[in-house]
Amino acid sequence: TALLGHFIFRDHIGGYGWLGVAGALAAGVLLSAGGGANTWAAVLVALACLLWGIDNHLTALIDGITPTQSTLWKGLAAGAFNLAVSLLSGAPWPSAAQIGVALAVGAVSYGASITLYISSAQKLGATRAQIVFSSSPFLAAMLSTLILPEEFGIVHAAAILLLAAAVLLILRDRRAHAHSHDHAAIEHEHSHRHDDGHHEHDHPDTPPSKRHSHWHRHQPQSHSHPHWPDLHHRHGHG
């Protein structure tokens, strides 16, 4: 996600950000090292990560619908495709109880999760949001020691500390990135407030600090302030 953002999607990362990316990568390697892996399986996982990275950036740039609507369409498309593959491969049709459990798990683990992730990616940029999102394997490792009979050792603790440092570095990168930049006129819809310096349209009955979502237009604007590569700041850095 970080490499795609840097070279293709104009998701700017500074020095602290690249240290955070390296730290998250090192934490993942540390957590997964020593388990052994099939080479072909590793290639498939790497390909999945590449496609996931592309999806991260494309999803973060969707600004014509809300994160909830985006999650709905992504879920319908992915669910239909997975169901078709399962049926074509000869898998038996699940029971009513299995369907109920799957829907309940999906509503929380995919529906709520992806909606929250899209919201953060639109505000932080896909790379920074993904670095924070990469804490999920570490939370799973902690839960596995509490629920399942799995060990929690020094390596796991070191990986968690390394990831925590990586997340702090990637968030620290914001204060290092401020410069004069231009905003072209644009129309889109997303969750926003009117006290952020970018949304100056009128809502007589809405307090500036209240977050809301609707279709709105931005007039051309030039200014300077610390910023993330969010929906309004995907400019180049030549």
C-alpha positions in Angstrom: 0.0 0.0 0.0 2.8 2.4 0.9 4.7 1.8 -2.4 1.6 2.1 -4.5 0.7 5.3 -2.7 4.1 6.8 -3.2 4.6 6.0 -6.9 1.0 6.0 -8.3 -1.7 7.4 -6.0 0.0 10.6 -4.7 -0.3 9.5 -1.1 2.7 11.5 0.3 4.8 10.0 3.0 7.6 11.8 4.8 10.7 10.6 6.6 8.7 9.6 9.8 6.1 7.9 7.7 8.7 5.7 5.9 10.1 4.8 9.3 6.6 3.8 10.4 6.1 1.7 7.3 9.5 -0.1 7.9 8.6 -0.6 11.5 5.2 -2.1 10.7 6.8 -4.4 8.1 9.5 -5.5 10.6 6.8 -6.2 13.3 4.9 -8.4 10.8 8.0 -10.3 9.9 9.0 -10.8 13.5 5.5 -12.0 14.4 5.3 -14.5 11.5 9.0 -15.7 11.4 9.8 -19.3 12.2 6.5 -20.8 11.2 7.7 -22.2 7.9 5.8 -21.6 4.7 5.1 -23.1 1.3 6.7 -21.0 -1.4 3.7 -21.1 -3.7 1.4 -20.2 -0.8 3.6 -17.2 0.0 3.4 -16.0 -3.6 -0.4 -16.2 -3.5 -0.4 -14.2 -0.2 1.9 -11.6 -1.8 -0.4 -11.3 -4.8 -3.4 -10.9 -2.5 -1.5 -8.1 -0.7 -0.8 -6.4 -4.0 -4.5 -6.5 -4.9 -5.4 -5.4 -1.4 -3.1 -2.4 -1.7 -4.7 -1.3 -5.0 -8.2 -1.7 -3.4 -7.1 0.4 -0.4 -6.2 3.4 -2.5 -9.1 3.1 -5.0 -11.5 2.8 -2.1 -10.0 5.8 -0.3 -10.6 8.0 -3.4 -14.3 7.2 -3.7 -16.1 10.4 -2.8 -19.5 10.2 -4.5 -21.0 7.9 -1.9 -20.7 7.5 1.9 -18.4 4.9 3.5 -21.5 2.9 4.5 -22.7 2.8 0.9 -19.2 1.9 -0.4 -19.1 -1.0 2.1 -22.5 -2.2 1.0 -21.5 -2.4 -2.7 -18.1 -3.9 -2.0 -19.7 -6.5 0.2 -22.4 -7.4 -2.3 -19.8 -7.8 -5.1 -17.3 -9.7 -3.0 -20.0 -11.9 -1.4 -21.6 -12.8 -4.7 -18.3 -13.7 -6.2 -17.2 -15.8 -3.3 -20.5 -17.6 -3.2 -20.4 -18.3 -6.9 -16.8 -19.7 -6.6 -17.9 -21.9 -3.7 -20.9 -23.3 -5.6 -18.9 -23.9 -8.7 -16.3 -25.7 -6.8 -18.9 -28.2 -5.4 -19.2 -26.8 -1.9 -22.5 -27.8 -0.2 -25.1 -25.2 0.4 -24.8 -24.0 4.1 -27.5 -24.6 6.6 -29.8 -21.9 7.9 -27.8 -21.8 11.2 -24.5 -21.5 9.3 -25.9 -18.6 7.2 -27.1 -16.8 10.3 -23.7 -17.1 12.0 -21.9 -16.0 8.9 -24.1 -12.9 8.5 -23.6 -12.0 12.2 -19.8 -12.4 11.9 -19.8 -10.6 8.6 -21.8 -7.6 9.9 -19.2 -6.9 12.5 -15.9 -8.2 11.1 -16.5 -7.0 7.6 -19.4 -4.5 7.6 -18.5 -2.3 10.6 -14.7 -2.9 10.1 -14.6 -1.8 6.4 -16.9 1.2 7.0 -14.6 2.4 9.8 -11.5 1.8 7.7 -12.9 3.7 4.7 -13.8 6.6 6.9 -10.2 6.8 8.2 -8.6 6.3 4.8 -10.6 9.3 3.5 -9.2 11.4 6.3 -5.6 10.0 6.7 -4.9 8.6 3.3 -4.8 4.9 2.5 -1.2 4.3 3.6 -1.5 5.8 7.1 -4.9 4.1 7.7 -3.5 0.8 6.6 -0.5 1.0 8.9 -2.9 1.4 11.8 -5.2 -1.3 10.4 -2.2 -3.6 10.4 -2.5 -3.9 14.1 -5.3 -6.5 13.6 -2.9 -9.5 13.5 -1.4 -8.4 16.7 -4.8 -8.0 18.4 -5.7 -11.5 17.1 -2.4 -12.9 18.5 -3.3 -11.4 21.9 -6.8 -12.8 21.8 -5.5 -16.2 20.8 -3.5 -16.3 24.0 -6.6 -15.5 26.1 -9.1 -17.7 24.3 -7.0 -20.5 22.7 -4.2 -22.5 24.2 -1.4 -20.5 22.4 1.7 -19.1 24.0 2.6 -15.5 24.3 6.3 -15.0 24.3 9.1 -12.4 24.1 8.9 -12.3 20.3 5.2 -11.4 20.4 5.7 -8.7 22.9 8.6 -7.2 20.9 6.5 -7.3 17.7 3.7 -5.4 19.5 6.0 -2.8 20.8 7.6 -2.4 17.4 4.1 -1.9 15.8 3.1 0.6 18.4 6.2 2.6 17.6 5.4 2.4 13.9 1.9 3.7 14.4 3.2 6.7 16.4 5.8 7.4 13.7 3.2 7.3 10.9 0.9 9.7 12.8 3.9 11.9 13.7 4.5 12.4 10.0 1.6 14.8 9.7 3.4 17.6 11.5 6.4 17.3 9.2 4.2 18.0 6.1 3.0 21.5 5.6 3.4 23.7 2.5 1.5 26.0 0.2 -0.8 24.1 -2.1 -3.7 24.8 -4.5 -7.2 23.3 -4.5 -9.1 23.1 -7.8 -12.9 23.3 -7.9 -14.5 20.0 -7.1 -17.9 18.6 -6.2 -18.3 15.5 -4.1 -19.9 13.9 -1.0 -18.2 12.9 2.2 -18.4 13.4 5.9 -17.1 16.8 6.9 -17.2 19.7 9.3 -17.2 23.5 8.6 -14.4 24.4 10.9 -11.6 22.7 9.0 -10.7 25.5 6.5 -12.0 23.6 3.5 -15.8 23.6 3.7 -17.2 27.2 3.5 -20.6 26.6 2.1 -23.5 27.8 4.2 -25.7 25.8 6.7 -27.5 28.4 8.8 -28.8 25.8 11.3 -25.7 23.6 11.5 -22.9 24.4 14.0 -19.5 24.5 12.3 -18.2 21.7 14.5 -21.0 19.3 13.7 -20.0 16.5 11.3 -22.5 15.7 8.5 -22.5 14.4 4.9 -24.0 15.7 1.7 -23.1 16.6 -1.9 -21.2 19.9 -1.9 -19.0 22.1 -4.1 -15.5 23.5 -3.3 -14.4 26.7 -4.9 -10.7 27.1 -6.0 -8.5 27.8 -2.9 -4.8 28.3 -2.1 -3.4 28.1 1.4 -0.8 26.4 3.6 -1.3 24.2 6.7 -0.3 20.8 8.0 -2.3 18.1 6.2 -2.8 14.4 5.5 -3.2 13.0 2.0 -7.0 13.0 2.4 -9.7 13.5 -0.1 -8.7 17.1 -0.5 -4.9 16.7 -0.6 -3.9 14.2 -3.2 -1.6 16.7 -4.9 1.8 16.0 -6.3 5.2 16.9 -4.7 7.5 17.5 -7.5 
